[in-house]
């Protein structure tokens, strides 16, 4: 074991500058995130059109709809960590090129099986690319604004989903359902070309070089050499004794939060009418959970950049618990109901990106892609179990009260996970 020396003062000062090229690279990274959001939303929007064109019932497309999510989950834990062992630049550019190919390929599909293959390939490429994009943003953004930069780049994902919803119908009218994907392929091709140009400079190559540790982990104790298992499967490094407690807390908090978010967004449109409001009003109010998430992510980022992550997250979850208990306590008028849902969204949905940024601070630079990839893969379990748990609660005890009371339980668990962070990291200033 060895104590790794800190980065030199001159190197640190250089990395703290936000140059025009690094700013352009961050914008290009946001564009790649936006493409993911578009890709995830595009297929569900295209299914009614493809169903009519092929004279197939919509349920026949279930396997094609799940393919991209399956691919992202597999690649996030198997392929993305390779970016920590090879040139991260080449990993990003290579997988972005595959995303372009798969997006164009989707437009050429003539059967559900072909759609499945192209969407699976798309998901595998995105799952390998995006954790490395996230790691690259962490390397490029100056430390004083790193959390805010990561948050803004990640916010491009829901923006891409919104753009898909707005553009799908006009694009299909212009050139049939295939143009939904052809247009996305053209944009991805352009963004990939811009990324290649930006990342080819000596400046970007230097910033992306995988130093032994990041500045935030400059005094961490790490093994002198990697084991053969770590070299073959980089994600195994996260499970070594030096990092295992941090990894458990990181994944536990992230999965708990994902469980709660998906439980809420899946069932609020169904649960809220049980309090006496209309279905249409419930749909509008449910959007506050997602909308509040954007606000909350920016608030959390502000405190993350000031090393106040623990206090901010703990406060946020306590506020969410209070709002959930108020929602469970009785019938509320529309305005108080909206206010409580906004608090829940700001505190819980907003924590999604904050938890990822917090977790990345646990590891040196050469493990960032592995950490993000493992987080994406493991938290899929929360995304699956959350809606199932919500359905069980509604079946067992219909009503908004029982649902909100049960939702408060994982929120309490999240507080405990947050309080465990300074225990495993040895400091409250994270």
Buried (B, 14 or more C-beta within 10 A) or exposed (E): EEEBEEBEEEEEEBBEEBBEBBEBBBBBBBBBBBBBBBBBBBBBBBBBBBBEEBEBEEEEBEBBBBBBBBBBBBBBBBBBBBBBBEBBBEBBBBBBBBBBBBBBBBBEBEEBEBBBBBBBBBBBBBBBBBBBBBBBBBBBBBBEBBBBBBBBBBBBBBBBBEBBBEBBEEBBEEEBBBBBBBBBBBBBBEBBBBBBBBBEBEBBEEBBEBBBBBBBBBEBEBEEEBEEEBEEBBBBBBBBEEBEBBBBBBBBBBBBBBBBBBBBBBBBBBBBBBBEBEEEBBEBBBBBBBBBBBBBBBBBBEBBBEBBBBBBBBBBBBBBBBBBBBBBEEEBEEEEBBBBBBBBBBBBBBBBBBBBBBBBBBBBBBBBBBBBBBBBBBBBBBBEBBBEBBBEBBEEEEBBBBBBBBBBBBBBBBBBBBBBBBEBBEEEEB
